[in-house]
Amino acid sequence: MERKVKVAAVSYLNTKPLLFGFRDHPVMKMMDLSVDYPAKIAQQLIDGEVDVALVPVAIIPKMKEYHIIADFCIGADGPVASVCLFSEVPLHEIKRIYLDYQSRTSVALLKLLVRDYWKLSVELIETTDDYQDKIKGTDAGLVIGDRALEQRKVSPYIYDLAENWVRFTSLPFVFAAWISNKPLPVAFIQEFNNASSIGINNIPGVVAENPYSVYDLTTYYTQNISYPLTPAKRQGMQQFLSYLR
Ligand SMILES: C=C(O[C@@H]1C=C(C(=O)O)C=C[C@H]1O)C(=O)O
């Protein structure tokens, strides 16, 4: 490729370990990096504004062509902590659920759990802007990312979507993966994977760089999020995509 590869990543704390090793890495000579919330970068990849992005896997069916280019992802094999249904009342008393406009995968996962696992009859409400202050009474809300870590301090009832997926299917879950909309040079992909692995192998270094008082990031990066895109995670992803079809 003559020009630089355009890469978009998620702007949340969960992506810091993946991006840690890019600074000062040789791969930066081959690429330009931007960050935004997941639904935004999903649209950028679909529209061809970027070549590679850490996108919600739920958008894969919308892509004419896709390639998973990296061995790392935003996944979980138990509670993920930052993708939850938050409520003031227990699950079966919820009447309406606000959906997170920043998410694609978790919205699809929530709909699946509501219909096939929890079997709730609730009204689902799309959002386009801040909505967390509407999580009151029998109105619950799906929240993802850093805002979910904050909401954990507010809502008495917290239903973790990754934990419930694992109970439902006995498989791990993949929220987002590094996906390109065109084939990319092997040399770039190798350097990209090398850069991604650096922070994953140095979580103490990542935590030291990101002071955060709301939630323990060592726990988040080592117990909640699971970064390696293993065969079991690929199986979980295929299972999820087959539910979407
Ligand atoms: C675990 C998370 O995974 C995220 C959830 C996504 C989604 O719901 O579409 C997309 C990207 C990930 O950053 C999180 O953001 O809390």
The ligand as an ORCA input file, in Angstrom:
! r2SCAN-3c Opt
* xyz 0 1
  C     -16.665     -4.428     26.789
  C     -16.955     -3.422     26.004
  O     -16.936     -3.699     24.667
  C     -17.344     -2.744     23.714
  C     -18.687     -2.937     23.245
  C     -19.059     -2.628     21.958
  C     -20.490     -2.643     21.508
  O     -21.376     -2.878     22.346
  O     -20.761     -2.425     20.316
  C     -18.061     -2.278     21.039
  C     -16.757     -2.161     21.391
  C     -16.251     -2.506     22.728
  O     -15.495     -1.455     23.234
  C     -17.222     -2.065     26.538
  O     -17.077     -1.089     25.792
  O     -17.529     -1.930     27.712
*
